[in-house]
């Protein structure tokens, strides 16, 4: 099973996990988050992130999801990456997380592709329906 770590601003990661747990009907195993605040020193928080990755890696690897590429959480996440073992994707959203969770028994490369497609395919303009008119 692929472990999943969300490294994000504040409580965003915990909120995503809470929402995913609601959708899936239970809190998934080997899913953790690390919330980074304005007061956190990236060098000080890195060992915490490394400990989480060690816990999450059950032998199949870890996918690190982060919210905004180039921001402090992703800068911490990038320092965790090891090609083929610990991979990262930025721009995490709920469809991306749900897709990653649903495919995490597959190889890490597959989970990355499924999470990317879930994230992008989950973004769409909703059409107005005349049946919704009063």
MIDO-595813 format. One record per residue: residue number from 1; x, y, z of N, C-alpha, C in turn. Coordinates in steps of 0.1 Angstrom, whole numbers, plus 2048, in hexadecimal, padded with zeros to 3 digits. Example, Ala and Ser with C-alpha at 12.3 -4.5 7.8 and 13.67 -1.06 7.14 Angstrom:
<1,<884,7C7,84E>,<87B,7D3,84E>,<884,7DF,84E>>
<2,<880,7EA,847>,<889,7F5,847>,<881,800,84F>>
// end
This chain:
<1,<808,7F4,800>,<800,800,800>,<809,80C,800>>
<2,<806,816,7F7>,<80D,822,7F7>,<808,82B,802>>
<3,<812,830,80A>,<80F,83A,814>,<80D,848,80E>>
<4,<805,850,814>,<802,85D,80F>,<804,868,81A>>
<5,<80D,872,817>,<80F,87D,820>,<80B,88A,819>>
<6,<803,891,820>,<7FF,89F,81B>,<807,8A9,823>>
<7,<80E,8B1,81C>,<816,8BC,822>,<80F,8C9,81D>>
<8,<809,8D1,825>,<801,8DC,821>,<801,8E7,82B>>
<9,<7FB,8F2,827>,<7F9,8FE,82F>,<7EF,8FB,83A>>
<10,<7F3,8FE,846>,<7E9,8FD,852>,<7E2,8F0,853>>
<11,<7D5,8F1,854>,<7CC,8E5,857>,<7C6,8E0,84A>>
<12,<7CB,8E5,83E>,<7C5,8E0,831>,<7C6,8D1,830>>
<13,<7D2,8CB,833>,<7D4,8BD,831>,<7CA,8B5,83A>>
<14,<7C9,8B9,847>,<7C0,8B2,850>,<7B1,8B3,84B>>
<15,<7AE,8BF,845>,<7A0,8C0,83F>,<79E,8B7,833>>
<16,<7A8,8B6,82B>,<7A7,8AC,820>,<7A5,89E,825>>
<17,<7AD,89A,82F>,<7AC,88D,834>,<79E,88B,83A>>
<18,<799,895,841>,<78C,894,847>,<781,892,83C>>
<19,<782,89A,831>,<779,898,826>,<77A,88B,81F>>
<20,<786,886,81D>,<788,879,816>,<783,86E,81F>>
<21,<784,86F,82C>,<77F,865,835>,<770,865,835>>
<22,<76A,871,833>,<75B,871,832>,<757,86A,825>>
<23,<75D,86D,81A>,<75A,868,80D>,<75C,859,80D>>
<24,<767,854,813>,<76A,846,813>,<763,83E,81E>>
<25,<75E,845,828>,<757,83E,833>,<760,83A,83E>>
<26,<76D,83D,83D>,<776,839,848>,<783,841,846>>
<27,<78B,843,850>,<798,84A,84F>,<7A2,840,849>>
<28,<7A8,842,83E>,<7B1,839,838>,<7BE,837,840>>
<29,<7C3,82B,83F>,<7D0,828,846>,<7DC,82E,83E>>
<30,<7E6,830,845>,<7F3,835,83E>,<7F1,842,836>>
<31,<7E9,84B,83C>,<7E6,858,836>,<7E8,862,842>>
<32,<7F2,86B,840>,<7F5,875,84A>,<7F6,883,844>>
<33,<7F6,88D,84C>,<7F8,89A,847>,<802,8A2,850>>
<34,<808,8AC,84A>,<811,8B5,851>,<80D,8C3,84E>>
<35,<808,8CA,857>,<804,8D8,855>,<80F,8E1,858>>
<36,<812,8EA,84E>,<81D,8F3,850>,<817,901,852>>
<37,<81B,908,85D>,<816,915,85F>,<821,920,85D>>
<38,<81D,92C,85D>,<827,937,85B>,<832,937,865>>
<39,<82F,931,871>,<839,931,87C>,<843,926,87B>>
<40,<841,91C,872>,<849,911,871>,<856,913,869>>
<41,<861,90E,86F>,<86E,90F,868>,<86F,902,85F>>
<42,<870,904,852>,<871,8F8,849>,<87C,8EE,84D>>
<43,<887,8F3,852>,<892,8EA,856>,<88E,8E2,863>>
<44,<886,8E8,86B>,<882,8E1,877>,<876,8D8,875>>
<45,<86E,8DA,86B>,<863,8D2,868>,<866,8C6,85F>>
<46,<872,8C7,858>,<876,8BC,850>,<878,8AE,857>>
<47,<87E,8AE,863>,<87F,8A1,86A>,<871,89B,86D>>
<48,<867,8A3,870>,<85A,89E,873>,<854,898,866>>
<49,<856,89E,85B>,<851,899,84E>,<859,88C,84B>>
<50,<865,88B,84E>,<86D,87F,84B>,<868,873,854>>
<51,<865,876,860>,<85F,86C,869>,<852,867,864>>
<52,<849,870,85F>,<83C,86C,859>,<83E,863,84D>>
<53,<848,867,845>,<84A,85F,839>,<84F,851,83D>>
<54,<858,850,846>,<85C,843,84B>,<851,83A,850>>
<55,<848,840,858>,<83C,839,85D>,<833,835,851>>
<56,<831,83D,847>,<828,83B,83D>,<82D,830,833>>
<57,<83A,82F,831>,<83F,826,827>,<83F,818,82C>>
<58,<835,810,827>,<833,802,82B>,<83A,7F9,821>>
<59,<843,7FF,819>,<84A,7F6,80F>,<848,7F9,801>>
<60,<83C,800,7FE>,<838,803,7F0>,<83B,812,7EC>>
<61,<83F,81A,7F6>,<842,828,7F3>,<838,831,7F9>>
<62,<83B,83E,7F7>,<832,849,7FD>,<830,853,7F2>>
<63,<823,858,7F1>,<820,863,7E9>,<81E,86F,7F2>>
<64,<825,87A,7EF>,<824,886,7F7>,<81C,890,7EF>>
<65,<811,895,7F4>,<809,89E,7ED>,<80A,8AC,7F4>>
<66,<80B,8B6,7ED>,<80C,8C4,7F2>,<803,8CD,7EB>>
<67,<800,8D8,7F2>,<7F6,8E1,7EC>,<7FB,8EB,7E1>>
<68,<804,8F3,7E4>,<809,8FD,7DA>,<818,8FB,7D7>>
<69,<81B,8F8,7CB>,<829,8F6,7C7>,<831,903,7C9>>
<70,<83C,902,7CF>,<845,90D,7D1>,<843,914,7DF>>
<71,<838,910,7E6>,<836,916,7F3>,<83D,90D,7FD>>
<72,<83E,912,80A>,<845,90B,814>,<842,8FC,816>>
<73,<835,8F9,816>,<832,8EA,817>,<838,8E2,80C>>
<74,<837,8E7,800>,<83D,8DF,7F5>,<84C,8DF,7F5>>
<75,<852,8EA,7FA>,<861,8EB,7FC>,<866,8E0,806>>
<76,<85E,8DE,810>,<861,8D3,81A>,<85F,8C6,813>>
<77,<854,8C4,80C>,<851,8B7,805>,<85B,8B3,7FB>>
<78,<860,8BD,7F4>,<86B,8BA,7E9>,<877,8B4,7F0>>
<79,<87A,8B8,7FC>,<886,8B2,803>,<884,8A4,807>>
<80,<878,89F,807>,<875,891,80B>,<876,887,7FF>>
<81,<875,88C,7F3>,<874,884,7E7>,<880,87B,7E4>>
<82,<87D,86F,7E0>,<887,865,7DC>,<881,85E,7D0>>
<83,<886,861,7C4>,<880,85B,7B8>,<87C,84C,7B9>>
<84,<870,849,7B5>,<86B,83B,7B5>,<867,836,7C3>>
<85,<86A,83E,7CD>,<867,839,7DB>,<85E,843,7E2>>
<86,<862,850,7E2>,<85A,85A,7E8>,<858,865,7DD>>
<87,<84C,866,7D8>,<849,86F,7CD>,<83F,87A,7D1>>
<88,<83F,885,7CA>,<837,890,7CE>,<82E,895,7C3>>
<89,<822,89B,7C7>,<819,8A1,7BE>,<814,8AE,7C5>>
<90,<814,8B9,7BE>,<80E,8C5,7C4>,<801,8C8,7BF>>
<91,<7FA,8D1,7C5>,<7EC,8D5,7C1>,<7E2,8CC,7C7>>
<92,<7E4,8C6,7D2>,<7DB,8BC,7D8>,<7CD,8C2,7D9>>
<93,<7C3,8BA,7D5>,<7B5,8BD,7D8>,<7AE,8B0,7DB>>
<94,<7A1,8B1,7DF>,<79A,8A5,7E4>,<799,89A,7D9>>
<95,<795,89D,7CC>,<795,893,7C2>,<7A2,88C,7C0>>
<96,<7AD,893,7C1>,<7BB,88D,7C0>,<7BD,884,7CC>>
<97,<7BA,888,7D8>,<7BC,87F,7E3>,<7B4,873,7E3>>
<98,<7A7,874,7DF>,<79E,868,7DE>,<7A4,85E,7D4>>
<99,<7A8,864,7C9>,<7AD,85B,7BE>,<7BA,854,7C3>>
<100,<7C3,85B,7CA>,<7CF,855,7CF>,<7CC,84A,7D9>>
<101,<7C2,84D,7E2>,<7BE,843,7EC>,<7B8,836,7E5>>
<102,<7B1,838,7DB>,<7AA,82D,7D4>,<7B3,824,7CC>>
<103,<7BF,829,7C8>,<7C8,822,7C0>,<7D5,81E,7C7>>
<104,<7D6,820,7D4>,<7E3,81F,7DC>,<7E8,811,7DD>>
<105,<7E0,807,7D9>,<7E6,7F9,7D8>,<7EE,7F7,7CC>>
<106,<7ED,800,7C2>,<7F4,7FF,7B6>,<803,804,7B8>>
<107,<80C,803,7AE>,<819,808,7AF>,<819,817,7B1>>
<108,<823,81D,7B7>,<824,82B,7B9>,<822,833,7AD>>
<109,<828,82F,7A2>,<827,837,795>,<818,837,791>>
<110,<810,82D,793>,<802,82D,78F>,<7FA,836,798>>
<111,<7FE,836,7A5>,<7F7,83F,7AF>,<7F9,84D,7AB>>
<112,<805,850,7A7>,<808,85E,7A3>,<800,862,797>>
<113,<7FF,85A,78D>,<7F7,85D,781>,<7E8,85E,784>>
<114,<7E3,855,78C>,<7D5,855,790>,<7D2,862,798>>
<115,<7DB,866,7A1>,<7D9,872,7A9>,<7D9,87E,7A1>>
<116,<7E2,87F,797>,<7E3,88A,78E>,<7D6,88B,786>>
<117,<7D1,880,780>,<7C5,880,778>,<7B9,883,781>>
<118,<7B8,87E,78D>,<7AD,881,796>,<7AD,890,799>>
<119,<7B8,896,79C>,<7B9,8A4,79F>,<7B4,8AD,793>>
<120,<7B9,8AA,787>,<7B5,8B2,77C>,<7A7,8AF,777>>
<121,<7A3,8A2,777>,<795,89F,772>,<78B,8A3,77C>>
<122,<78F,8A6,788>,<785,8AA,793>,<782,8B9,792>>
<123,<789,8C0,789>,<787,8CE,787>,<77F,8D0,77A>>
<124,<773,8D5,77B>,<76B,8D8,76F>,<760,8E2,772>>
<125,<75C,8E9,768>,<751,8F2,769>,<744,8EB,76A>>
<126,<73C,8EE,773>,<72F,8E8,774>,<725,8EF,76B>>
<127,<71D,8E7,765>,<713,8ED,75B>,<706,8F0,763>>
<128,<700,8FB,75F>,<6F4,8FF,765>,<6E9,8F5,760>>
<129,<6E0,8F1,769>,<6D5,8E8,765>,<6C8,8EF,767>>
<130,<6C0,8EF,75C>,<6B3,8F6,75E>,<6AA,8EF,768>>
<131,<6AD,8E3,76B>,<6A4,8DB,775>,<6A7,8E1,783>>
<132,<6B1,8E9,785>,<6B4,8EF,792>,<6AC,8FC,794>>
<133,<6A5,901,789>,<69E,90D,78B>,<692,90B,793>>
<134,<68E,915,79B>,<682,914,7A4>,<675,914,79C>>
// end
